[in-house]
Amino acid sequence: MKYAVVLGDGMADYELDALGGKTCLEYARTPNLDALAPHAEAGMFRTVPEGFAPGSDVANMSVMGFDPAKYYTGRSPLEAVAMGIPLGDADVTMRANLVTLSGEGGYEELTMADYSAGEITTAEARELIEFLKGELDGEGLTLYPGISYRHCLVANNGRTGHRFTPPHDISDKKISAYLPKGPQAEKYLALMKRSHELLKDHPVNRRRAAEGKNPANSLWLWGEGTKPALEDFGKKTGLRGGVISAVDLVKGIALLAGMRFIQVEGATGNYDTNFKGKAEAAADALINGGLDYVYIHMEGPDECGHHGDVGHKVFSIEQIDGAVVKTLKERLDASGERYCLLVCPDHPTPCTIKTHVSDPVPYLLYTNACDLGNGAKRYTEREAAKTGIFIDRGYTLTDRMLKIK
């Protein structure tokens, strides 16, 4: 049996007036998922346990079958692993976003205008981070450049217990109520303020402003954590697993779990990603590449939700249906393999509030080995809820899937 997870990050949503009272899943044209739904098990499951913030880290860990209460140590360490950053047991890592702050007055009076600095290019970001390293590295703190706006700060022999706020949670809000709090908050706030002074007139930002783009004029720290350890996926399940994603967070989980990370050309982490290329790579890995399980992660719906971009969120869902689900099913059908598909989000990212919520999400579980139909007519939040199936411990859905032989 071959297993594939089609994960649309942030794909679930609330009903939207702009869509006539429908969610993005309900509004999108999804003929391939619609064809699967009557023959699949549909239901709702909770990916974010009570007491956890609704992040993609916790949620993706759950969907991969790992109990966050047992394994979760923070978001940024997962990304640090993917970036190849060596971590000691006493190191504390933080995500360091390049963001756009706007407004007049002191730093505390500014507003979070753009958590991604206009999706700054990796080349521009690297130039800014390398510049900041020369000014800010020291006293046990080291910056590491990543991709686009996503970077990492490592505090050697650091302390935990801080309260940081993800910047995508405070879009268009004044930052004064969301600054770092905790034992070394003053040090981290001073670094953020200094980065703003250094970046606001940097040539990269002057050039971006001249081109009408948002400047990357501050670092924003969040996602504190320590070196994690995950159970090996192969030993846990007896399967050879792989992961496809453009996001370091998901790559980090894969590497820690001993899974193969599959790079796909044109994978961007947004709605312009190479959807079909991801599906083809997954099919190749399952049919000819020696893998039994592939986790295909697509960030596009989530990014669109954070920007309140309803149109492109619907577009992303339609691409997942037409380029990913269709391609994967056709390839697996033609191979003659017995297979199982799990389609789900990790969490909702409602366009109306532009951030994650911990609400349960809909799943669709299909296999060509038998008919699992339980009454759903389409793959939507409403149809999944109507079936009455609810899985409170989301990480157990993987076990439910792997019992299908």
C-alpha positions in Angstrom: 0.0 0.0 0.0 1.2 3.5 -0.9 0.2 6.5 1.2 0.1 10.2 0.2 -0.9 13.2 2.2 -2.0 16.3 0.3 -1.7 19.2 2.8 -3.1 22.6 1.8 -1.7 24.8 4.5 -4.3 27.1 6.0 -6.9 25.9 3.4 -9.9 25.9 5.7 -11.7 29.2 6.3 -14.8 30.9 7.5 -17.9 31.7 5.4 -17.2 34.9 3.4 -19.6 37.5 2.3 -17.4 38.1 -0.8 -18.2 34.5 -1.8 -21.9 34.6 -1.1 -21.6 33.1 2.3 -19.4 30.2 1.2 -16.0 29.2 2.4 -13.1 29.1 0.0 -13.3 25.3 -0.2 -17.1 25.5 -0.9 -16.6 28.2 -3.6 -13.7 26.7 -5.4 -14.2 24.4 -8.4 -12.9 21.1 -7.2 -14.2 18.4 -9.6 -11.5 15.8 -8.7 -12.1 16.1 -4.9 -15.8 16.1 -5.6 -15.5 12.8 -7.4 -13.6 11.2 -4.5 -15.8 12.5 -1.7 -18.7 10.1 -2.1 -16.3 7.1 -1.9 -14.1 8.6 0.9 -14.3 8.9 4.6 -14.8 12.6 5.5 -14.7 14.1 9.0 -13.2 16.8 11.2 -10.1 16.6 13.3 -8.2 18.8 15.8 -4.6 19.4 14.8 -3.8 22.0 17.5 -4.2 20.5 21.0 -5.6 22.7 23.8 -2.9 24.9 25.3 -0.9 25.2 22.1 -0.8 28.3 19.8 -2.3 27.5 16.4 0.9 27.4 14.4 1.9 25.5 11.3 4.6 23.8 13.4 2.3 22.2 15.9 -0.4 21.5 13.2 1.9 19.8 10.6 3.6 17.8 13.4 0.1 16.5 14.3 -0.8 15.7 10.7 2.4 13.7 10.3 1.5 11.6 13.3 3.6 13.2 16.0 2.0 14.2 19.3 3.0 17.8 19.9 2.6 17.4 23.7 5.4 14.8 23.5 7.7 16.3 20.8 7.2 20.0 20.4 10.0 22.3 21.6 9.3 25.4 19.5 9.0 26.5 15.9 12.4 28.1 15.1 14.5 25.0 16.0 12.7 23.0 13.3 13.6 25.7 10.8 17.2 25.9 12.1 17.6 22.1 11.4 16.3 22.6 7.8 18.8 25.5 7.4 21.7 23.3 8.5 22.4 25.4 11.6 24.3 23.4 14.3 22.5 23.6 17.6 23.8 22.7 21.1 21.5 21.4 23.8 21.8 24.8 25.6 21.1 26.9 22.5 17.8 28.8 22.0 16.6 29.8 18.6 14.2 32.4 17.3 12.7 33.1 14.0 13.9 36.5 12.8 11.4 37.8 10.2 12.3 40.8 8.0 9.1 42.9 8.3 7.7 46.3 7.2 6.9 48.6 10.0 5.1 51.9 9.2 4.0 55.0 11.0 5.5 58.0 12.9 7.1 58.3 16.3 9.2 55.9 18.3 9.6 52.2 17.6 6.7 51.2 20.0 4.3 53.5 18.1 4.9 51.8 14.7 2.4 49.4 13.0 3.0 45.9 11.5 2.3 46.8 7.9 3.7 43.6 6.3 5.0 40.5 8.1 6.9 39.4 5.0 8.3 42.8 3.8 6.5 42.4 0.5 7.7 38.8 0.0 11.3 40.2 -0.3 13.5 38.2 -2.5 16.0 35.8 -1.0 18.9 37.7 -2.7 17.8 41.0 -1.2 17.2 39.5 2.2 20.6 37.8 2.3 22.3 41.1 1.6 20.3 42.7 4.5 21.0 39.8 6.9 24.7 39.7 6.1 24.8 43.5 6.8 23.0 43.1 10.1 25.3 40.2 11.1 28.2 42.6 11.0 26.5 45.0 13.3 24.5 42.7 15.6 26.3 39.4 16.0 28.0 39.0 19.3 27.5 38.4 23.0 26.2 34.9 22.2 23.8 36.0 19.5 24.2 34.9 15.8 22.0 35.7 12.9 21.6 33.2 10.0 20.2 34.0 6.6 17.3 31.9 5.3 14.8 32.2 2.5 12.8 35.4 1.6 11.7 37.0 4.9 12.4 33.9 7.1 15.6 34.0 9.0 17.0 32.7 12.3 18.7 34.1 15.5 20.5 31.7 17.8 21.3 32.5 21.4 24.1 30.4 22.7 23.4 29.2 26.3 20.2 31.2 26.0 17.1 31.4 28.3 13.6 30.4 27.4 10.3 31.6 28.9 9.8 34.6 26.6 6.5 35.7 25.1 6.9 36.6 21.5 4.1 37.3 19.0 4.1 36.0 15.4 4.1 39.0 13.1 1.4 37.5 10.9 -0.9 37.6 13.9 -0.8 41.4 14.2 -1.1 42.6 10.6 -2.2 46.3 10.5 -1.9 46.5 14.3 0.3 48.9 16.4 3.2 46.8 17.8 3.3 48.3 21.3 1.2 45.6 22.9 3.2 42.8 21.2 6.8 43.5 22.0 9.0 40.8 23.6 8.3 40.0 27.3 10.3 37.7 29.6 13.7 37.3 31.3 15.8 38.8 28.4 13.1 40.8 26.7 15.0 44.1 26.9 18.0 42.6 25.1 15.8 41.2 22.3 13.8 44.4 22.0 17.0 46.4 21.8 18.2 44.2 18.9 14.9 44.8 17.1 15.1 48.5 17.5 18.7 48.6 16.4 17.9 46.6 13.3 15.2 49.2 12.4 17.8 52.0 12.7 20.2 50.1 10.5 17.8 49.0 7.9 15.5 52.0 7.3 18.0 53.8 5.0 19.8 50.7 3.6 20.4 50.9 -0.2 18.2 47.7 -0.7 15.3 49.4 1.0 15.8 52.7 -0.8 15.7 50.7 -4.0 12.6 48.8 -3.0 10.8 52.0 -2.0 11.7 53.6 -5.3 10.1 50.6 -7.0 6.9 50.9 -4.9 7.7 47.8 -2.8 7.5 47.4 1.0 10.9 48.0 2.7 12.3 45.3 5.0 13.0 47.8 7.8 13.1 45.7 10.9 13.8 42.3 12.4 10.9 40.7 14.3 11.7 37.9 16.7 9.3 35.1 17.5 9.0 31.3 17.7 11.5 30.6 20.5 12.6 27.1 21.0 15.3 24.5 21.9 16.8 21.6 20.0 14.1 19.1 19.3 14.1 15.3 18.9 11.5 13.4 16.9 11.0 9.6 16.7 12.3 8.1 13.5 9.3 7.9 11.1 10.5 4.6 9.6 11.0 2.9 12.9 7.6 4.3 14.1 5.6 3.2 11.1 7.7 0.6 9.2 7.4 2.8 6.1 9.9 4.7 4.0 8.7 8.3 4.1 9.4 11.5 2.2 8.3 15.1 2.3 7.8 17.7 -0.4 7.6 21.4 0.7 9.1 24.8 0.0 9.0 25.7 3.7 11.9 25.2 6.1 9.6 24.4 9.0 8.2 21.3 7.3 11.6 20.3 5.9 12.9 20.4 9.5 10.3 18.1 10.7 11.1 15.7 7.9 14.8 15.7 8.5 14.4 15.2 12.3 12.1 12.3 11.6 14.6 10.6 9.3 12.4 11.2 6.2 13.7 11.9 2.7 13.3 15.6 1.7 12.4 15.9 -2.0 13.3 19.2 -3.7 11.1 20.3 -6.5 12.1 23.0 -9.0 9.8 26.0 -8.9 8.5 25.3 -5.4 8.0 28.8 -3.9 5.9 28.5 -0.8 3.1 30.6 -2.3 0.3 30.5 -4.8 2.7 30.6 -7.7 4.4 27.3 -6.7 4.9 24.4 -9.0 1.8 22.5 -8.0 2.0 19.9 -10.7 5.7 19.4 -10.3 5.1 18.5 -6.6 2.5 15.9 -7.6 4.7 14.4 -10.3 7.7 14.2 -7.8 5.4 12.5 -5.2 4.2 10.0 -7.8 7.7 9.3 -8.9 8.9 8.7 -5.4 6.0 6.3 -4.6 6.0 4.4 -7.9 9.6 4.2 -8.8 11.5 5.9 -5.9 11.3 3.3 -3.2 9.0 5.3 -0.8 5.8 4.1 0.8 4.6 7.5 2.2 4.9 11.0 0.8 3.7 14.2 2.5 3.0 17.0 0.0 2.9 20.4 1.7 1.6 23.5 -0.2 1.9 26.8 1.6 -0.1 28.9 -0.9 -3.5 28.9 0.8 -2.0 30.0 4.1 0.0 32.9 2.6 -3.1 34.1 0.8 -5.1 33.8 4.0 -2.5 36.0 5.8 -2.9 38.6 3.2 -6.7 38.4 3.1 -6.3 37.5 -0.6 -9.6 35.5 -1.2 -9.1 35.2 -5.0 -5.7 33.6 -4.9 -6.7 31.4 -2.0 -9.5 30.0 -4.1 -7.0 29.7 -7.0 -4.6 27.8 -4.8 -7.3 25.3 -3.8 -8.3 24.8 -7.4 -4.7 24.1 -8.3 -4.4 21.6 -5.4 -7.5 19.9 -6.9 -6.6 20.1 -10.6 -2.8 19.8 -10.6 -2.1 17.8 -7.5 -5.0 15.5 -6.6 -5.8 14.8 -10.3 -2.2 14.2 -11.3 -1.4 12.0 -8.3 -4.5 9.9 -8.7 -4.0 9.4 -12.4 -0.4 8.3 -11.9 -1.2 5.9 -9.1 -4.2 4.4 -10.9 -2.0 3.8 -13.9 0.7 2.2 -11.8 -1.7 -0.5 -10.5 -0.6 0.2 -6.9 -3.0 0.0 -4.0 -2.9 3.5 -2.4 -4.5 5.8 0.1 -4.9 9.6 -0.1 -5.4 11.9 2.8 -6.4 15.5 1.9 -6.5 18.1 4.6 -5.3 21.5 5.9 -3.1 21.8 8.9 -5.3 24.6 10.4 -7.6 27.3 9.1 -6.2 30.7 8.1 -9.4 32.8 7.7 -9.1 35.6 5.2 -11.2 37.9 7.4 -8.7 37.9 10.3 -5.5 37.1 8.4 -4.1 34.7 10.9 -4.2 31.1 12.1 -7.0 29.7 14.4 -7.1 26.4 16.2 -10.5 25.3 15.0 -10.8 21.7 13.8 -10.3 21.1 10.1 -11.9 18.8 7.5 -10.2 15.7 6.2 -10.9 13.4 3.3 -9.5 9.8 3.4 -9.7 7.9 0.1 -8.4 4.5 -1.0 -8.7 2.5 -4.2 -8.7 -0.7 -2.0 -12.3 -0.3 -0.8 -15.2 2.2 -0.6 -15.0 4.4 2.6 -17.9 6.6 1.7 -19.8 8.0 4.7 -22.1 10.5 3.2 -20.0 13.5 2.2 -21.0 14.9 -1.2 -18.0 17.3 -1.5 -14.8 18.0 0.3 -15.7 21.1 2.4 -15.9 22.1 6.0 -19.7 21.8 6.1 -19.8 18.4 4.4 -17.1 16.9 6.6 -18.8 18.2 9.8 -22.1 16.6 8.7 -20.7 13.1 8.8 -20.4 13.3 12.6 -16.8 12.0 12.7 -14.5 14.0 15.0 -11.0 13.1 15.9 -9.9 15.0 18.9 -6.3 13.9 19.0 -5.3 14.9 15.5 -2.0 13.0 15.5 -3.9 9.7 15.5 -5.3 10.3 12.1 -2.1 9.0 10.6 -2.6 5.7 12.4 -6.2 5.6 11.1 -4.8 6.0 7.6 -2.0 3.5 7.9 -4.5 0.8 9.1 -5.8 0.8 5.5 -3.9 -2.0 3.8 
